[in-house]
Amino acid sequence: MNLYSKEIMKHFKKPQNVGKIKNPSGLGKVGNIKCGDIMHLYLKIAKDKKEREVIKDVKFETFGCTVAVANTSLLTTMVKGKTIENALKITKEDLVKKLGDVPAIKMHCSMLAVDALGEAIYDYYKKEGKEIAPDLQKRHEHAEKVEREIKRKFHGEEQG
Amino acid sequence: MKKIYFDYAATSPVDPRVIKAMLPYFSEKFGNPMSLHGFGQEAKLALEKSRKEIADFIGAEIKEIIFTGSATESNNSVLKGLAQANKEKGRHIIISQIEHPCVRESAKWLEKQGYQITRLPVDKYGLLNPRDLENAIKKDTILVSLIHASNEIGTIQPVKELGAACRQKGVLFHTDAVQSFGKIPIDVNKMNIDLLSASSHKIYGPKGVACLYIRKGIKIEPLLHGGGQESGLRSSTSNVPGIVGFAEAVRIAKKDMKKENLRLFRLSQKLIKGLLKIEGSHLNGHPQKKLPNINNFWFDFIEGESLVMQLDLEGIAASTGSACSSVTLEPSHVLMALGLKHQEAHGSLRISLGRWSKESEINYLIRVLPQIVENLRKISPFKTSFKFD
């Protein structure tokens, strides 16, 4: 008997795209205010033949639970090869649908993966000096707010 | 695949000898102890014999033991029942920061009813200081309720000294002995205990039965009103098979305690030595003043829920105080009370041993855990330090 669905355990047993990318095009670092999980997501972005910006490579690292690992692993497999535009369309619900039964209390873990992706793309746009769409700006502001709360809640004085 | 159970502090399998003792009381000797006829009296005899077994075990009188449905019920009864019975006398209650949720939540509920709660801190090993208790007792303190041995880290409190401090100040002293009962010797008189909670399912008895020791003369308001069973303190038809099983579990625990204690102590020593060889591993709780069967560790840079799930995949059942595994998404309050940081409590692992734990199982865990920890560290963004930049 397993606590989690087959799909979750599949990704958890063998997480895809774990690690770092040297000189990434974008890096998203997010934390989870609820439980204290931490996620780093790296993107390598390049233009394809049609001059569209495509995610060529993606890697992640997480200090988190089974569902956080499985979610991010799944997300990385979904965004690889996608245009940034399409990657940004992926929602928490899309991940949950693919993972099968995600316990209600673990829903916030799915958000972590999506947030990390948003932050990585935001980071890329910032570095490239590109205009940031209002939706992404909103996502970034939310992530920043969570980050401030986490620093206060989990490791106050540790921050320099 | 091998299946190894290292979660005896959560619950334990029922000993076959206990089942055997219980069986006649389901269909054959099924009477209600309140009945006047032979069926009832047969059940009553078993009920009272069980009560004596448990009373003798902790040096109590027969009438001082009442049976309940769970340790949660016992603890709720003490806090709420005593608060109710003594509300004219005072409204201050002392607990510790490392109580089981049933004591913590009962105290929190009483706080909402206008009672004042003091929560005593512990040192880095999880130990309470009797002097802190003396200083915390006030004129209107009606009850001190402190856990005997921690369910998470196994640290054993100096209950005798804590009880003496209460006695000196004339305050009632309750201890939640769910983890220590049946594992280490308890004498309510020598240890200055006025009330004590214990449970059957932690000592290889059935679930759904527990007891409460109430020293003679202490007034307590019952939670359940009805037919007046258990001296009017816990109305409900007696769970005779469960109680008989509980008593049999106590009989076995008493008989084997010394030998079993030493065996578990040796296994735990081996386990601790083996796991602390893993780089970045730490022991939680007191290294000596602890139960022989509960061992709690934390590992740098990894998260405990995924650690427990990885162990489960290897056939090993253990538990964690990680926020990810709790219904509140807060890390263990016990580990936080020791002074651990959130991320340190995140990586905690409890290995609790019991009657059927074998050396070969310890060896297996020592063999597979280093690789699991390493794999999880590979996924972790913190490989060398907790830096949250």
Chai-1 contact restraints between the chains, C-beta under 6 A:
chainA,res_idxA,chainB,res_idxB,connection_type,confidence,min_distance_angstrom,max_distance_angstrom,comment,restraint_id
A,V18,B,I379,contact,1.0,0.0,6.0,A-B,restraint_1
A,K34,B,L329,contact,1.0,0.0,6.0,A-B,restraint_2
A,C35,B,A323,contact,1.0,0.0,6.0,A-B,restraint_3
A,C35,B,C324,contact,1.0,0.0,6.0,A-B,restraint_4
A,C35,B,L329,contact,1.0,0.0,6.0,A-B,restraint_5
A,G36,B,A323,contact,1.0,0.0,6.0,A-B,restraint_6
A,G36,B,H342,contact,1.0,0.0,6.0,A-B,restraint_7
A,G36,B,H346,contact,1.0,0.0,6.0,A-B,restraint_8
A,I38,B,P381,contact,1.0,0.0,6.0,A-B,restraint_9
A,H40,B,P381,contact,1.0,0.0,6.0,A-B,restraint_10
A,E61,B,P381,contact,1.0,0.0,6.0,A-B,restraint_11
A,T62,B,I379,contact,1.0,0.0,6.0,A-B,restraint_12
A,F63,B,E303,contact,1.0,0.0,6.0,A-B,restraint_13
A,F63,B,S380,contact,1.0,0.0,6.0,A-B,restraint_14
A,F63,B,P381,contact,1.0,0.0,6.0,A-B,restraint_15
A,F63,B,F382,contact,1.0,0.0,6.0,A-B,restraint_16
A,G64,B,E303,contact,1.0,0.0,6.0,A-B,restraint_17
A,C65,B,E303,contact,1.0,0.0,6.0,A-B,restraint_18
A,C65,B,E305,contact,1.0,0.0,6.0,A-B,restraint_19
A,C65,B,S306,contact,1.0,0.0,6.0,A-B,restraint_20
A,C65,B,C324,contact,1.0,0.0,6.0,A-B,restraint_21
A,T66,B,S306,contact,1.0,0.0,6.0,A-B,restraint_22
A,T66,B,M309,contact,1.0,0.0,6.0,A-B,restraint_23
A,F154,B,H342,contact,1.0,0.0,6.0,A-B,restraint_24
A,H155,B,F388,contact,1.0,0.0,6.0,A-B,restraint_25
